């Protein structure tokens, strides 16, 4: 089985997190400051070098002003009904 950091589903989650930060108009430094963590923490999870656990995700969502339930519903819809490869290629072009 592939490393979970490199599965298409986690790649989608990771990219959705980057988009959420950008849509919130925040830099990695600002998110890190809101979390009381170094900027490298944000950089590592955005690059896929570090996996987030659920509690970390919820903390980050709060800093970003993201509704966790809506985020998860969007993720599930994309995984369930979408072509993950197509979605990832689309976000790469953004």
Secondary structure by P-SEA (a helix, b strand, c coil): cccccccaaaaaaaaaaaaaaaaacccaaaaaaaacccaaaaaaaaaccccccaaaaaaaaaaacccaaaaaaaaaaaaaccaaaaaaaaaaac
